[in-house]
Structures are given as structure tokens and as C-alpha cells.
Amino acid sequence: MELDWSLGRYEPTAELLLLISERVVTMSEPLAGKHVVDLGCGTGNAALLAAERGAVVTGVDPAARLLAVARKRAAERGLQVEFAAGDSASIPVEDGAADLLLSVFAVIFAPDAEAAIAEMMRATAAEGLIRLTSWIPGGSMTAINRTAGQFMAEMFGGESSGPGTAAPFAWHDEAALQQAFAAHGFTVELERHSMQLRATSPEAYLEESAQHPMAVSGAQALASRSDSEELQAELDRRLLAAVREVNEDPAAFQASNEYVIVTARRSEA
Ligand SMILES: C[S@@+](CC[C@H](N)C(=O)[O-])C[C@H]1O[C@@H](n2cnc3c(N)ncnc32)[C@H](O)[C@@H]1O
């Protein structure tokens, strides 16, 4: 089931993830004059940071509402950025156009990882880089996604993926990445990082996540059932249990979310 990321409010999550885009863009400097493609740009976090550093930027996303937010943010900052509809199956740039193709927690949602990797490579220049981020299972982000995905699969059948659950490709796993990228003559390097999420309690953390597109999409799907209230209550109970399990602060809520920054480049001949 593909998720409509225009649902609800993704903006608070984008704020939480901004520091990761900052890290990814900063490590990619210098960017002046380079063509940066931000695949799955959402509200434009990485795209705007790259444009501020003088890059020529194309932000690409399937979610029309998020593109509109990104365009507004660019205009507010006086930045020229092209934001275009597209996704990992079809990136609206010419072959080899991107000096740097970024995807911050976005291509990991591609329904077909192999096709997404081939499409990113098509869009990237011979000397260019692909740089993406992926969560390492174990933190609150993956706990919530997995718990919701499993619950929705129990309710509606199908694979264990729920709305917006990442395709079954281990985007964080070095061996899986090496294999997938090597098939196209690319090598990959991984850098491991961690970010902390905090709230006053596990309940407060879940409350803050309630307008996330995944939560809204799940609630809409459950609303079609006659026992929707009980089902939503059961999902909430399971999410709370999952979040409590990863909580590192008994007096409040704190969870480390580990992630990788993956850099892929064409191997030397
Ligand atoms: C977790 S958000 C990340 C957004 C942004 N990169 C950020 O750091 O805030 C995931 C984004 O991926 C986009 N997305 C979902 N499926 C995608 C796909 N197959 N190809 C490209 N982007 C996709 C969503 O619309 C959403 O904007």
C-alpha cells in the first residue's frame, strides 16, 4: 500500500530531521554551481540548504502538498529552486544531470528498490555522487513503522508492510547495498550516526506523531471498519508498548535513532 505523504502534517517531522539534512549537505560541500537533485525532498529541507550554498537545485517529490510547502519556503528565503513532481521510478531530469543526488529518508520508501537504484544512477553524472540516508532498525522510528505495518497487515492482509512502510530492501545494510550498487559498477561507503528524539513521555511522543502522514493514513484505513474505534485503540496500545520498549529515559521519553549516510559513486575503471 503506497502512502500519500500529503496527508496530515509532515512538517513537524521535517523539523526534527532538519539537522540530518544539514549534516548531509555540509559533508557534500562545496556545492556552488553544482546540480543537486533532492529525491523525496518533502518540504525541501536538503534542497533549500543546497540552494543556500549556491547549488542549482531540483527538488523532486510525489506529494503535491509537500512540494507546495517547499516552494513557499524557497520563496520566503528568496531562493530559486525548481520543485517538480516525480519519484524514484521516474526522476524528472536528463540522464547524467545530477552532480549530487540526495535522498534523505525518501528513496527508502520506493516500492521497487532495484528500479530506484537504477533510476538514481541514470540521473547521476559520471563523476557524480548519490547520497542517501536510512534508519538502522532499533530506534523509535523503525519501531513505530514496523508495529503499524504489522498491525495493518493483520487487519487488511498482504505483506507485512503497512502504509508507507519501507520496501523490503535493507537500505541500511552494507552487504545488501554493495551488492545492489556493484551490479551497476558503483561502490558504496557507509557512515553511521545517531540522533536523539525527546518528549515529556512516551504518550506525548505518540501524541506528537499523530498527524504524521503514516498515522493519518492508518486511521483513515481503519475508519472503513465497523469496529474502527476498538481497532484504533488496539493499534495505539501496541504503538505505546513499542515506544516504551525503546525508551531510554524512565522519567520522560528519549530514544536514539541510528541511521546511515550511504555514499555511492562509480568505481574507478
Ligand atoms: C520521511 S519523508 C523525508 C522528506 C525530506 N527528505 C526530509 O528530510 O524531510 C519521505 C519523503 O519521501 C517521499 N517519497 C515517498 N515515496 C517516494 C518514492 N518512491 N520516491 C521518492 N520519494 C518518495 C515522500 O513524499 C516524503 O516527502
PDBQT file of the ligand as one rigid body, heavy atoms in Angstrom, charges set to zero:
ROOT
HETATM    1  C1  LIG A 301      10.403  10.898   5.655  1.00  0.00    +0.000 C 
HETATM    2  S1  LIG A 301       9.962  11.970   4.351  1.00  0.00    +0.000 S 
HETATM    3  C2  LIG A 301      11.527  12.799   4.047  1.00  0.00    +0.000 C 
HETATM    4  C3  LIG A 301      11.353  14.140   3.388  1.00  0.00    +0.000 C 
HETATM    5  C4  LIG A 301      12.591  15.001   3.331  1.00  0.00    +0.000 C 
HETATM    6  N1  LIG A 301      13.650  14.384   2.555  1.00  0.00    +0.000 N 
HETATM    7  C5  LIG A 301      13.070  15.344   4.717  1.00  0.00    +0.000 C 
HETATM    8  O1  LIG A 301      14.236  15.047   5.041  1.00  0.00    +0.000 OA
HETATM    9  O2  LIG A 301      12.296  15.933   5.473  1.00  0.00    +0.000 OA
HETATM   10  C6  LIG A 301       9.810  10.883   2.995  1.00  0.00    +0.000 C 
HETATM   11  C7  LIG A 301       9.588  11.592   1.667  1.00  0.00    +0.000 C 
HETATM   12  O3  LIG A 301       9.752  10.641   0.618  1.00  0.00    +0.000 OA
HETATM   13  C8  LIG A 301       8.772  10.876  -0.354  1.00  0.00    +0.000 C 
HETATM   14  N2  LIG A 301       8.586   9.609  -1.079  1.00  0.00    +0.000 N 
HETATM   15  C9  LIG A 301       7.773   8.585  -0.781  1.00  0.00    +0.000 A 
HETATM   16  N3  LIG A 301       7.900   7.601  -1.683  1.00  0.00    +0.000 NA
HETATM   17  C10 LIG A 301       8.849   8.024  -2.574  1.00  0.00    +0.000 A 
HETATM   18  C11 LIG A 301       9.420   7.455  -3.741  1.00  0.00    +0.000 A 
HETATM   19  N4  LIG A 301       9.065   6.254  -4.196  1.00  0.00    +0.000 N 
HETATM   20  N5  LIG A 301      10.348   8.167  -4.407  1.00  0.00    +0.000 NA
HETATM   21  C12 LIG A 301      10.730   9.383  -3.957  1.00  0.00    +0.000 A 
HETATM   22  N6  LIG A 301      10.219   9.977  -2.861  1.00  0.00    +0.000 NA
HETATM   23  C13 LIG A 301       9.291   9.296  -2.181  1.00  0.00    +0.000 A 
HETATM   24  C14 LIG A 301       7.563  11.336   0.429  1.00  0.00    +0.000 C 
HETATM   25  O4  LIG A 301       6.615  12.018  -0.357  1.00  0.00    +0.000 OA
HETATM   26  C15 LIG A 301       8.198  12.187   1.506  1.00  0.00    +0.000 C 
HETATM   27  O5  LIG A 301       8.315  13.526   1.107  1.00  0.00    +0.000 OA
ENDROOT
TORSDOF 0
